[in-house]
């Protein structure tokens, strides 16, 4: 199983796939429920969704202070998933936007074919 960090492009690509959930109104795309990444049927918030996925997949979430990275690396760092001594770890920057964090988690789970516990 590859162990790679999600890049901004990966998350943007995943978020753009959510753009298909928009409704056309007068030729202009408008997001449903105030969030372009969410269908109108889902009313929960990204923090709740993130926590539910971490429990479902048995992930330990670690927040990392990315200020030690070079600026170009800091700007592109979104998240990293790894399995360490049988433990599933998801590393995210401290203070990351909840929607970005949730999108990154979904990208990693899908790309690395992580199965629920």
N, C-alpha and C positions, 0 to 999 in steps of 0.2 A: 504494500500500500504506500503510495508516495506521500511524503511529508513536506508539504510546501506551504508557504504563507500566501494568503489571499492578497492580491494586489488591488489597487484602486480600480483598475480596468476590469478585474473579475467581478467586483461588487457592482460596478456601473453596468456591466453586461447583465447581471442578475436583476438589477433594478429596472433596466430597460425592458426586460422580459415582462415585468409587472406593468409596463406601459400598455400592454394589450388589454388590461383590465379597465381602461379609461372608457368613458362614454363620449361619443361625438355629439356636441351640441352646437348647431349652427356652424359646423365645419371646424370647431375648435375643440381640442381634447381637454376634458376637465377630469380631475381626479375624483374618485368616489371616496366618500367618508373623509375628505381632507388629506388623504394619504395616497399618493400615486402607486404605492406598492401593495395596496390592499384592495381586495374585492369588496363590494358593498355588503356582502353577507358576513364579513368578519368585523366585529366591533371592538375586539380586545386591543390592548396597547402593546407596543413592541417589547416592553420590559416583561410583561406577563408571558408573551409568546416565547421570548428568549429563555426565561426561567423554566417554562414547561418543556422546551426542547432539551435543555441541559439535563433535566431530570430523566426524560424519556431515553436519552442516549448515554446517561451515566457519566456526564462530563464534569470535571473540576475546572472551574473558570479562574484564571489567574489574570489580574490586571498588572500591566507592566509599564513602568515609567520610561517612555521612549525618548525622553529628552536627551539621553546619552547617545542616541544615534546621530549620524551626520544628517544635516537638514534634508538632503534629497531622499535619504532612506526613511526619515521620519514622516515626510509627506506621503510616501507611498505605502507605509505600513498600515495594514488594516487588521489582520489577525493571523494566528498560526495554530494549527491543530497538530498534536503529536500524541503518540502512545509511548508512555515511559513506565517500564516495569509493570506492565499490565494495567496501568491507569491511563484513562483518556483525559487529556489536558487541552483546554482551549485558552490561548493567550491573546488578550486584547489590550489596547492602550487604556491607560487610566483616563476616565472622563469621556470616553468615546460616545458619540451620538447613539442612542438606543436603536434607531432604525438601521444605521450602518452596521452596528454590532449584530443585529438579527440577520441582516442580509448576508454578512460575512459567514455567519454560522451556517446558514442554509447552503451557501456555496460550498463550504468545506464538507458538510455532510453528504451532499450530492456528488461532488467531484471525487471524494475519497471513498465513496460507497460505504460510509459508516452505517452500521446497523444498530437499531435500538437494543437496549439490554433486556 
